[in-house]
C-alpha cells in the first residue's frame, strides 16, 4: 500500500449546490464543482457552482 500524505489539507472546498467536498492544500479562485458543471451545464464552467472554501473541523480523540 502507499503511504498516507504527511501534510493534512488546509482547506475543504464545498459545492454550494450539491454539497460535495474536496480537500485542498491551498485556496484557489475560480474553481467550480465538476459534477454540477457536467450535470447542469454540459460540462462547461459556470459561476453558479463556484466552490466555497472552509477550514477543516478539528478532530479530537477523547
MDAnalysis code that builds the backbone (N, CA, C; Angstrom):
import MDAnalysis as mda
import numpy as np

u = mda.Universe.empty(186, n_residues=62, atom_resindex=np.repeat(np.arange(62), 3), trajectory=True)
u.add_TopologyAttr("name", ["N", "CA", "C"] * 62)
u.add_TopologyAttr("resid", np.arange(1, 63))
u.add_TopologyAttr("resname", ["UNK", "UNK", "UNK", "UNK", "UNK", "UNK", "UNK", "UNK", "UNK", "UNK", "UNK", "UNK", "UNK", "UNK", "UNK", "UNK", "UNK", "UNK", "UNK", "UNK", "UNK", "UNK", "UNK", "UNK", "UNK", "UNK", "UNK", "UNK", "UNK", "UNK", "UNK", "UNK", "UNK", "UNK", "UNK", "UNK", "UNK", "UNK", "UNK", "UNK", "UNK", "UNK", "UNK", "UNK", "UNK", "UNK", "UNK", "UNK", "UNK", "UNK", "UNK", "UNK", "UNK", "UNK", "UNK", "UNK", "UNK", "UNK", "UNK", "UNK", "UNK", "UNK"])
u.atoms.positions = np.array([
    [0.840, -1.191, 0.000],
    [0.000, 0.000, 0.000],
    [0.878, 1.246, 0.000],
    [0.280, 2.353, -0.411],
    [1.013, 3.614, -0.480],
    [0.967, 4.323, 0.873],
    [2.015, 5.069, 1.202],
    [1.984, 5.810, 2.475],
    [0.985, 6.964, 2.416],
    [0.420, 7.293, 3.543],
    [-0.509, 8.413, 3.615],
    [0.264, 9.722, 3.548],
    [-0.317, 10.756, 2.963],
    [0.391, 12.040, 2.904],
    [0.616, 12.601, 4.304],
    [1.797, 13.174, 4.527],
    [2.139, 13.715, 5.837],
    [1.469, 15.060, 6.077],
    [1.168, 15.792, 5.000],
    [0.568, 17.113, 5.132],
    [-0.949, 16.994, 5.022],
    [-1.630, 17.497, 6.030],
    [-3.089, 17.480, 6.028],
    [-3.581, 18.688, 5.237],
    [-4.647, 18.496, 4.502],
    [-5.200, 19.595, 3.702],
    [-5.595, 20.755, 4.604],
    [-5.246, 21.952, 4.182],
    [-5.561, 23.137, 4.968],
    [-6.942, 23.695, 4.698],
    [-7.555, 23.271, 3.592],
    [-8.859, 23.796, 3.200],
    [-9.757, 22.679, 2.680],
    [-11.044, 22.845, 2.880],
    [-12.052, 21.955, 2.312],
    [-12.905, 22.805, 1.371],
    [-13.011, 22.378, 0.117],
    [-13.848, 23.069, -0.861],
    [-15.225, 22.412, -0.852],
    [-16.267, 23.227, -0.779],
    [-17.641, 22.731, -0.703],
    [-18.451, 23.322, -1.853],
    [-19.166, 22.466, -2.559],
    [-20.057, 22.945, -3.615],
    [-21.335, 23.474, -2.974],
    [-21.750, 24.698, -3.311],
    [-22.965, 25.254, -2.714],
    [-24.250, 24.602, -3.223],
    [-24.167, 23.854, -4.329],
    [-25.365, 23.244, -4.914],
    [-25.548, 21.806, -4.437],
    [-24.537, 20.953, -4.649],
    [-24.691, 19.532, -4.317],
    [-24.076, 19.153, -2.970],
    [-23.215, 20.020, -2.425],
    [-22.621, 19.745, -1.121],
    [-21.402, 18.843, -1.148],
    [-20.942, 18.437, -2.325],
    [-19.741, 17.605, -2.404],
    [-18.547, 18.378, -1.867],
    [-17.587, 17.642, -1.310],
    [-16.405, 18.278, -0.739],
    [-15.141, 17.704, -1.356],
    [-14.074, 18.504, -1.314],
    [-12.760, 18.075, -1.780],
    [-11.716, 18.800, -0.940],
    [-10.625, 18.115, -0.636],
    [-9.559, 18.688, 0.176],
    [-8.526, 19.375, -0.715],
    [-8.073, 20.534, -0.272],
    [-7.041, 21.296, -0.978],
    [-6.019, 21.801, 0.022],
    [-4.766, 21.857, -0.394],
    [-3.733, 22.439, 0.464],
    [-3.824, 23.955, 0.473],
    [-4.185, 24.524, -0.681],
    [-4.289, 25.980, -0.813],
    [-5.649, 26.344, -1.390],
    [-6.107, 27.551, -1.038],
    [-7.340, 28.054, -1.652],
    [-7.044, 28.424, -3.092],
    [-7.994, 28.162, -3.967],
    [-7.853, 28.505, -5.390],
    [-9.081, 29.287, -5.804],
    [-8.875, 30.351, -6.546],
    [-10.001, 31.146, -7.024],
    [-10.524, 30.578, -8.334],
    [-11.825, 30.695, -8.521],
    [-12.434, 30.325, -9.788],
    [-12.688, 28.846, -9.998],
    [-12.566, 28.032, -8.953],
    [-12.839, 26.604, -9.111],
    [-14.332, 26.347, -8.961],
    [-14.852, 25.507, -9.836],
    [-16.270, 25.157, -9.790],
    [-16.411, 23.646, -9.654],
    [-17.538, 23.211, -9.137],
    [-17.820, 21.786, -8.941],
    [-17.937, 21.095, -10.305],
    [-17.054, 20.162, -10.547],
    [-17.058, 19.463, -11.832],
    [-18.353, 18.684, -12.044],
    [-18.796, 18.015, -11.004],
    [-20.012, 17.214, -11.106],
    [-21.206, 18.077, -11.514],
    [-21.376, 19.214, -10.859],
    [-22.513, 20.088, -11.177],
    [-22.375, 20.712, -12.559],
    [-21.158, 21.093, -12.940],
    [-20.955, 21.657, -14.277],
    [-21.328, 20.632, -15.347],
    [-20.949, 19.367, -15.131],
    [-21.273, 18.323, -16.099],
    [-22.770, 18.016, -16.109],
    [-23.384, 17.963, -14.928],
    [-24.799, 17.607, -14.830],
    [-25.724, 18.704, -15.354],
    [-25.391, 19.955, -15.060],
    [-26.334, 21.044, -15.303],
    [-25.919, 22.026, -16.392],
    [-24.676, 21.936, -16.881],
    [-24.225, 22.947, -17.844],
    [-23.401, 22.344, -18.978],
    [-23.642, 21.097, -19.301],
    [-22.973, 20.464, -20.434],
    [-21.465, 20.355, -20.301],
    [-20.964, 20.335, -19.058],
    [-19.527, 20.202, -18.832],
    [-18.762, 21.509, -18.875],
    [-19.470, 22.612, -19.070],
    [-18.814, 23.924, -19.120],
    [-18.845, 24.581, -17.743],
    [-17.776, 25.348, -17.451],
    [-17.662, 26.062, -16.186],
    [-18.826, 27.026, -16.025],
    [-19.333, 27.150, -14.793],
    [-20.418, 28.084, -14.514],
    [-20.247, 28.636, -13.100],
    [-20.409, 29.933, -12.953],
    [-20.219, 30.596, -11.662],
    [-21.212, 30.121, -10.602],
    [-22.334, 29.538, -11.021],
    [-23.303, 29.025, -10.032],
    [-22.694, 27.937, -9.166],
    [-21.654, 27.283, -9.676],
    [-21.082, 26.133, -8.988],
    [-19.702, 26.419, -8.398],
    [-19.394, 27.700, -8.168],
    [-18.106, 28.054, -7.569],
    [-17.974, 27.415, -6.193],
    [-16.804, 26.840, -5.933],
    [-16.567, 26.176, -4.660],
    [-16.319, 27.196, -3.559],
    [-16.841, 26.894, -2.377],
    [-16.655, 27.719, -1.183],
    [-15.603, 27.024, -0.316],
    [-14.591, 27.757, 0.100],
    [-13.510, 27.167, 0.883],
    [-13.727, 27.405, 2.370],
    [-13.532, 26.321, 3.147],
    [-13.675, 26.373, 4.600],
    [-12.483, 25.672, 5.230],
    [-12.175, 26.053, 6.451],
    [-11.147, 25.341, 7.207],
    [-11.750, 24.024, 7.695],
    [-10.964, 22.942, 7.668],
    [-11.496, 21.663, 8.151],
    [-11.749, 21.704, 9.653],
    [-12.723, 20.936, 10.096],
    [-13.031, 20.835, 11.519],
    [-11.925, 20.060, 12.218],
    [-11.575, 20.504, 13.417],
    [-10.575, 19.785, 14.204],
    [-11.198, 18.489, 14.724],
    [-10.432, 17.416, 14.644],
    [-10.897, 16.128, 15.137],
    [-10.202, 15.858, 16.462],
    [-10.993, 15.695, 17.514],
    [-10.434, 15.443, 18.845],
    [-10.661, 13.981, 19.203],
    [-9.613, 13.320, 19.650],
    [-9.769, 11.941, 20.122],
    [-9.819, 11.991, 21.635],
    [-10.881, 11.419, 22.163],
    [-11.044, 11.705, 23.501],
    [-11.160, 10.794, 24.565],
])
